[in-house]
Amino acid sequence: MALTPEGKVKARVRRMLDAASVYHFMPATGGYGRSGVPDLVGCCNGKFFAIECKAGKGKTTALQENELRKIKEAGGIALVINEDNIMDVSLIWT
């Protein structure tokens, strides 16, 4: 089964996190999780982070923006990653 463009971004981000030995997981969604929660969450060097993955010109929803804002206000790292800025994932461990 072929990955969607967004699925390819998620897979690449996960490979980058794995290569850097960063703890992360994908929260449960679809009826079990809270709407708007980012695609990937984890902890690196004692710092909570969350990543919302998008493809192309994909935009975050209002719910996603609200969750990302709350994470930043709580002192965490919140990133929106696509193909153009995927190297920003390294900001988590640098």
DSSP file (Angstrom, degrees, kcal/mol; ACC not computed):
  #  RESIDUE AA STRUCTURE BP1 BP2  ACC     N-H-->O    O-->H-N    N-H-->O    O-->H-N    TCO  KAPPA ALPHA  PHI   PSI    X-CA   Y-CA   Z-CA
    1    1 A M              0   0    0      0, 0.0     2,-0.1     0, 0.0     0, 0.0   0.000 360.0 360.0 360.0 127.4    0.0    0.0    0.0
    2    2 A A        -     0   0    0      1,-0.1     2,-0.2     0, 0.0     0, 0.0  -0.449 360.0-118.4 -76.2 143.6    1.5    3.3   -1.1
    3    3 A L        -     0   0    0     -2,-0.1    -1,-0.1     1,-0.1     5,-0.0  -0.514  24.3-118.5 -77.3 147.8    1.9    6.1    1.5
    4    4 A T     >  -     0   0    0     -2,-0.2     4,-2.1     1,-0.1     5,-0.2  -0.350  35.3-101.2 -71.7 165.4    0.1    9.4    1.1
    5    5 A P  H  > S+     0   0    0      0, 0.0     4,-1.6     0, 0.0    51,-0.1   0.915 128.2  46.9 -55.7 -41.9    2.3   12.5    0.7
    6    6 A E  H  > S+     0   0    0      1,-0.2     4,-2.5     2,-0.2     5,-0.2   0.890 108.3  55.8 -67.0 -37.5    1.6   13.3    4.3
    7    7 A G  H  > S+     0   0    0      1,-0.2     4,-2.5     2,-0.2    -1,-0.2   0.860 104.6  53.6 -60.7 -36.2    2.4    9.7    5.3
    8    8 A K  H  X S+     0   0    0     -4,-2.1     4,-2.2     2,-0.2    -1,-0.2   0.891 108.3  49.2 -66.1 -39.2    5.8   10.0    3.6
    9    9 A V  H  X S+     0   0    0     -4,-1.6     4,-2.6     2,-0.2    -2,-0.2   0.938 111.8  48.9 -64.3 -46.2    6.6   13.1    5.7
   10   10 A K  H  X S+     0   0    0     -4,-2.5     4,-2.6     1,-0.2    -2,-0.2   0.920 111.3  49.8 -58.6 -45.0    5.5   11.3    8.8
   11   11 A A  H  X S+     0   0    0     -4,-2.5     4,-2.1     1,-0.2    -1,-0.2   0.900 111.7  48.0 -62.8 -41.0    7.7    8.3    7.9
   12   12 A R  H  X S+     0   0    0     -4,-2.2     4,-2.2     2,-0.2    -1,-0.2   0.915 111.4  49.8 -67.3 -42.1   10.7   10.5    7.2
   13   13 A V  H  X S+     0   0    0     -4,-2.6     4,-2.5     1,-0.2    -2,-0.2   0.926 110.7  50.5 -61.6 -44.0   10.3   12.4   10.5
   14   14 A R  H  X S+     0   0    0     -4,-2.6     4,-2.7     1,-0.2    -1,-0.2   0.895 109.0  51.3 -61.7 -40.1   10.0    9.1   12.4
   15   15 A R  H  X S+     0   0    0     -4,-2.1     4,-2.6     2,-0.2    -1,-0.2   0.906 110.2  49.8 -62.8 -40.6   13.2    7.8   10.7
   16   16 A M  H  X S+     0   0    0     -4,-2.2     4,-1.4     2,-0.2    -2,-0.2   0.923 112.7  46.3 -63.7 -44.3   15.0   11.0   11.7
   17   17 A L  H  <>S+     0   0    0     -4,-2.5     5,-2.7     1,-0.2    -2,-0.2   0.911 113.3  49.4 -64.8 -42.2   13.9   10.7   15.3
   18   18 A D  H ><5S+     0   0    0     -4,-2.7     3,-1.8     1,-0.2    -2,-0.2   0.918 107.9  53.7 -61.5 -43.9   14.8    7.0   15.4
   19   19 A A  H 3<5S+     0   0    0     -4,-2.6    -1,-0.2     1,-0.3    -2,-0.2   0.811 111.5  45.9 -62.5 -29.5   18.3    7.8   14.0
   20   20 A A  T 3<5S-     0   0    0     -4,-1.4    -1,-0.3    -3,-0.2    -2,-0.2   0.327 113.7-120.1 -93.9   7.1   18.8   10.3   16.8
   21   21 A S  T < 5 +     0   0    0     -3,-1.8     2,-0.5     1,-0.2    -3,-0.2   0.877  55.4 162.5  55.4  42.6   17.5    7.8   19.4
   22   22 A V      < -     0   0    0     -5,-2.7     2,-0.3    -6,-0.1    -1,-0.2  -0.807  41.4-121.4 -95.6 129.3   14.7   10.3   20.4
   23   23 A Y  E     +A   43   0A   0     20,-0.8    20,-1.4    -2,-0.5     2,-0.3  -0.523  51.8 143.3 -68.9 129.6   11.7    8.9   22.3
   24   24 A H  E     -A   42   0A   0     -2,-0.3     2,-0.3    18,-0.2    18,-0.2  -0.985  24.1-176.8-160.3 161.9    8.5    9.5   20.4
   25   25 A F  E     -A   41   0A   0     16,-2.6    16,-2.5    -2,-0.3    -2,-0.0  -0.975  31.1-112.6-155.8 166.8    5.1    7.9   19.6
   26   26 A M        -     0   0    0     -2,-0.3    14,-0.2    14,-0.2    13,-0.1  -0.928  38.7-128.4-105.1 115.2    2.0    8.6   17.5
   27   27 A P        -     0   0    0      0, 0.0     2,-0.1     0, 0.0     6,-0.1  -0.237  30.0 -97.1 -62.3 150.3   -1.1    9.3   19.7
   28   28 A A        +     0   0    0      4,-0.1     2,-0.2     1,-0.0     6,-0.2  -0.414  49.9 179.8 -64.8 140.6   -4.2    7.3   19.1
   29   29 A T        +     0   0    0      1,-0.1     3,-0.2     3,-0.1     6,-0.1  -0.721  38.9  68.4-130.5-178.4   -6.8    9.1   17.0
   30   30 A G  S    S-     0   0    0     -2,-0.2    -1,-0.1     1,-0.2     4,-0.1   1.000 121.6 -21.9  71.0  71.4  -10.3    8.5   15.6
   31   31 A G  S    S+     0   0    0      2,-0.3    -1,-0.2     1,-0.1     4,-0.0   0.113 135.9  63.2  90.1 -23.8  -12.7    8.4   18.5
   32   32 A Y  S    S+     0   0    0     -3,-0.2     2,-0.2     2,-0.1    -3,-0.1   0.769  97.3  52.2-103.3 -33.8  -10.2    7.6   21.2
   33   33 A G  S    S-     0   0    0     -6,-0.1     2,-0.3     1,-0.1    -2,-0.3  -0.469  92.2 -91.2-100.3 173.0   -8.0   10.6   21.2
   34   34 A R    >   -     0   0    0     -2,-0.2     3,-1.4    -6,-0.2    -1,-0.1  -0.654  47.6-106.2 -83.0 137.1   -8.6   14.3   21.4
   35   35 A S  T 3  S+     0   0    0     -2,-0.3    -1,-0.1     1,-0.2    32,-0.0  -0.348 101.2  26.2 -63.2 139.8   -9.1   16.2   18.1
   36   36 A G  T 3  S+     0   0    0      1,-0.3    -1,-0.2    30,-0.0    32,-0.2   0.299  78.5 144.8  92.4  -9.2   -6.2   18.4   17.1
   37   37 A V    <   -     0   0    0     -3,-1.4    -1,-0.3     1,-0.1    27,-0.1  -0.413  57.5-102.2 -63.8 136.0   -3.5   16.5   18.9
   38   38 A P        -     0   0    0      0, 0.0    14,-0.2     0, 0.0    -1,-0.1  -0.068  25.0-113.4 -59.0 161.4   -0.3   16.5   16.8
   39   39 A D  S    S+     0   0    0     12,-0.5     2,-0.4     1,-0.2    13,-0.2   0.858  97.7  25.3 -64.7 -39.5    0.8   13.5   14.8
   40   40 A L  E     + B   0  51A   0     11,-2.2    11,-3.0   -14,-0.2     2,-0.3  -0.985  64.5 177.6-131.1 138.4    3.9   12.8   16.9
   41   41 A V  E     +AB  25  50A   0    -16,-2.5   -16,-2.6    -2,-0.4     2,-0.3  -0.956  17.8 129.1-134.0 157.3    4.8   13.5   20.5
   42   42 A G  E     -AB  24  49A   0      7,-2.1     7,-2.5    -2,-0.3     2,-0.4  -0.968  44.4 -98.2-177.9-168.1    7.8   12.7   22.6
   43   43 A C  E     +AB  23  48A   0    -20,-1.4   -20,-0.8    -2,-0.3     2,-0.4  -1.000  25.2 178.9-141.3 136.3   10.6   13.8   24.9
   44   44 A C  E >  S- B   0  47A   0      3,-2.3     3,-1.6    -2,-0.4   -22,-0.1  -0.974  74.6 -12.5-141.6 124.7   14.2   14.6   24.2
   45   45 A N  T 3  S-     0   0    0     -2,-0.4     3,-0.1     1,-0.3    -1,-0.1   0.871 129.9 -52.8  53.5  39.8   16.7   15.8   26.7
   46   46 A G  T 3  S+     0   0    0      1,-0.2     2,-0.5     0, 0.0    -1,-0.3   0.551 114.1 118.4  77.8   8.1   13.9   16.4   29.2
   47   47 A K  E <   -B   44   0A   0     -3,-1.6    -3,-2.3    45,-0.1    -1,-0.2  -0.934  59.9-134.6-114.7 126.6   11.9   18.6   26.8
   48   48 A F  E     -B   43   0A   0     -2,-0.5    29,-2.4    -5,-0.2     2,-0.3  -0.522  29.5-178.3 -73.1 140.1    8.4   17.7   25.6
   49   49 A F  E     -Bc  42  77A   0     -7,-2.5    -7,-2.1    27,-0.2     2,-0.3  -0.970  15.7-165.8-139.2 158.4    7.9   18.1   21.8
   50   50 A A  E     -Bc  41  78A   0     27,-2.3    29,-2.6    -2,-0.3     2,-0.4  -0.996   5.6-162.1-141.9 140.8    5.0   17.7   19.4
   51   51 A I  E     -Bc  40  79A   0    -11,-3.0   -11,-2.2    -2,-0.3     2,-0.6  -0.989   5.7-162.7-129.6 126.3    5.2   17.6   15.6
   52   52 A E  E     - c   0  80A   0     27,-2.9    29,-2.6    -2,-0.4     2,-0.4  -0.944  19.8-149.5-102.6 123.0    2.3   18.1   13.2
   53   53 A C  E     + c   0  81A   0     -2,-0.6     2,-0.3    27,-0.2    29,-0.2  -0.781  20.0 172.8 -98.8 136.2    3.2   16.7    9.7
   54   54 A K        -     0   0    0     27,-2.8     2,-0.4    -2,-0.4    29,-0.2  -0.928  21.7-136.2-134.4 158.9    1.8   18.2    6.6
   55   55 A A    >   -     0   0    0     -2,-0.3     3,-2.5    27,-0.2   -49,-0.1  -0.921  64.3 -29.5-117.2 145.6    2.4   17.7    2.9
   56   56 A G  T 3  S-     0   0    0     -2,-0.4    28,-0.2     1,-0.3    27,-0.1  -0.256 129.5 -16.0  56.0-127.9    2.8   20.4    0.2
   57   57 A K  T 3  S+     0   0    0     25,-0.1    -1,-0.3     2,-0.0    25,-0.0   0.107  92.5 150.8 -96.5  21.1    0.8   23.4    1.1
   58   58 A G    <   -     0   0    0     -3,-2.5     2,-0.3     1,-0.1    -4,-0.1  -0.257  32.6-149.3 -55.5 137.9   -1.3   21.6    3.7
   59   59 A K        -     0   0    0     -5,-0.0     2,-0.1     1,-0.0    -4,-0.1  -0.811  13.7-111.1-112.5 150.2   -2.4   23.9    6.5
   60   60 A T        -     0   0    0     -2,-0.3     2,-0.1     1,-0.1    -6,-0.0  -0.471  33.8-120.1 -74.8 151.2   -3.1   23.1   10.1
   61   61 A T     >  -     0   0    0     -2,-0.1     4,-2.6     1,-0.1     5,-0.2  -0.380  27.5-104.1 -83.2 168.7   -6.7   23.3   11.3
   62   62 A A  H  > S+     0   0    0      1,-0.2     4,-2.2     2,-0.2     5,-0.1   0.891 123.9  52.2 -60.2 -39.7   -7.9   25.6   14.1
   63   63 A L  H  > S+     0   0    0      2,-0.2     4,-2.1     1,-0.2    -1,-0.2   0.912 110.2  47.7 -63.4 -42.2   -7.9   22.7   16.5
   64   64 A Q  H  > S+     0   0    0      2,-0.2     4,-2.6     1,-0.2    -2,-0.2   0.917 110.9  51.1 -65.0 -43.0   -4.4   21.8   15.6
   65   65 A E  H  X S+     0   0    0     -4,-2.6     4,-2.4     1,-0.2    -1,-0.2   0.899 109.0  52.1 -60.2 -40.6   -3.2   25.4   16.0
   66   66 A N  H  X S+     0   0    0     -4,-2.2     4,-2.2     2,-0.2    -1,-0.2   0.921 110.8  46.7 -62.6 -44.7   -4.9   25.5   19.4
   67   67 A E  H  X S+     0   0    0     -4,-2.1     4,-2.1     2,-0.2    -2,-0.2   0.921 112.5  49.5 -63.5 -44.5   -3.1   22.4   20.6
   68   68 A L  H  X S+     0   0    0     -4,-2.6     4,-2.2     1,-0.2    -2,-0.2   0.892 110.6  50.8 -62.3 -39.9    0.3   23.6   19.3
   69   69 A R  H  X S+     0   0    0     -4,-2.4     4,-2.7    -5,-0.2    -1,-0.2   0.922 109.0  51.0 -62.9 -45.0   -0.2   26.9   21.0
   70   70 A K  H  X S+     0   0    0     -4,-2.2     4,-1.5     1,-0.2    -2,-0.2   0.886 109.2  51.4 -60.6 -39.5   -1.0   25.2   24.3
   71   71 A I  H  <>S+     0   0    0     -4,-2.1     5,-2.7     2,-0.2     4,-0.2   0.929 111.5  46.6 -63.9 -45.5    2.1   23.1   24.0
   72   72 A K  H ><5S+     0   0    0     -4,-2.2     3,-1.7     1,-0.2    -2,-0.2   0.918 110.4  52.7 -62.6 -43.3    4.3   26.2   23.4
   73   73 A E  H 3<5S+     0   0    0     -4,-2.7    -1,-0.2     1,-0.3    -2,-0.2   0.803 106.5  54.4 -62.8 -28.5    2.6   28.0   26.3
   74   74 A A  T 3<5S-     0   0    0     -4,-1.5    -1,-0.3    -5,-0.2    -2,-0.2   0.445 126.9-100.2 -84.4  -0.5    3.4   25.0   28.6
   75   75 A G  T < 5S+     0   0    0     -3,-1.7    -3,-0.2     1,-0.3    -2,-0.1   0.496  81.1 127.9  96.9   4.5    7.1   25.3   27.6
   76   76 A G      < -     0   0    0     -5,-2.7     2,-0.5    -6,-0.2    -1,-0.3  -0.322  63.6-105.8 -86.9 173.8    7.2   22.5   25.0
   77   77 A I  E     -c   49   0A   0    -29,-2.4   -27,-2.3    -2,-0.1     2,-0.5  -0.883  34.6-174.0 -99.3 127.9    8.5   22.5   21.5
   78   78 A A  E     +c   50   0A   0     -2,-0.5     2,-0.4   -29,-0.2   -27,-0.2  -0.978   6.7 178.2-128.5 119.5    5.7   22.5   18.8
   79   79 A L  E     -c   51   0A   0    -29,-2.6   -27,-2.9    -2,-0.5     2,-0.5  -0.913  25.4-152.7-123.2 146.2    6.6   22.1   15.1
   80   80 A V  E     -c   52   0A   0     -2,-0.4     2,-0.4   -29,-0.2   -27,-0.2  -0.986  29.4-168.6-111.3 118.3    4.7   22.0   11.9
   81   81 A I  E     +c   53   0A   0    -29,-2.6   -27,-2.8    -2,-0.5     2,-0.2  -0.894  16.7 158.5-117.1 136.3    6.8   20.0    9.4
   82   82 A N    >   -     0   0    0     -2,-0.4     3,-0.5   -29,-0.2     4,-0.4  -0.750  59.6 -78.3-135.7-172.4    6.5   19.5    5.7
   83   83 A E  T 3  S+     0   0    0     -2,-0.2     3,-0.5   -29,-0.2     4,-0.2   0.825 125.7  53.8 -61.2 -31.7    8.9   18.5    2.9
   84   84 A D  T 3  S+     0   0    0      1,-0.2    -1,-0.2   -28,-0.2     3,-0.2   0.797 120.2  27.3 -77.2 -29.1   10.4   22.0    2.7
   85   85 A N  S X  S+     0   0    0     -3,-0.5     3,-2.4     1,-0.1     4,-0.2   0.088  77.8 124.7-120.4  24.3   11.3   22.4    6.4
   86   86 A I  G >   +     0   0    0     -3,-0.5     3,-1.7    -4,-0.4     4,-0.2   0.770  66.6  66.9 -59.8 -27.1   11.9   18.8    7.4
   87   87 A M  G >  S+     0   0    0      1,-0.3     3,-1.6    -3,-0.2    -1,-0.3   0.688  81.0  79.2 -68.3 -15.4   15.4   19.5    8.6
   88   88 A D  G X  S+     0   0    0     -3,-2.4     3,-2.0     1,-0.3     4,-0.3   0.672  72.0  81.2 -64.8 -15.0   13.8   21.6   11.4
   89   89 A V  G X  S+     0   0    0     -3,-1.7     3,-2.0     1,-0.3     4,-0.3   0.857  79.7  66.9 -56.4 -33.7   13.2   18.3   13.2
   90   90 A S  G X> S+     0   0    0     -3,-1.6     4,-0.9     1,-0.3     3,-0.8   0.666  79.4  79.7 -64.8 -14.5   16.8   18.5   14.3
   91   91 A L  G <4 S+     0   0    0     -3,-2.0    -1,-0.3     1,-0.2    -2,-0.2   0.757  81.9  68.7 -60.9 -23.1   15.9   21.5   16.5
   92   92 A I  G <4 S+     0   0    0     -3,-2.0    -1,-0.2    -4,-0.3    -2,-0.2   0.887 111.8  25.7 -65.0 -39.6   14.5   19.0   18.9
   93   93 A W  T <4        0   0    0     -3,-0.8    -1,-0.2    -4,-0.3    -2,-0.2   0.373 360.0 360.0-110.0   5.0   17.9   17.6   19.9
   94   94 A T     <        0   0    0     -4,-0.9    -2,-0.1    -3,-0.1    -1,-0.1   0.440 360.0 360.0-104.2 360.0   20.2   20.6   19.1
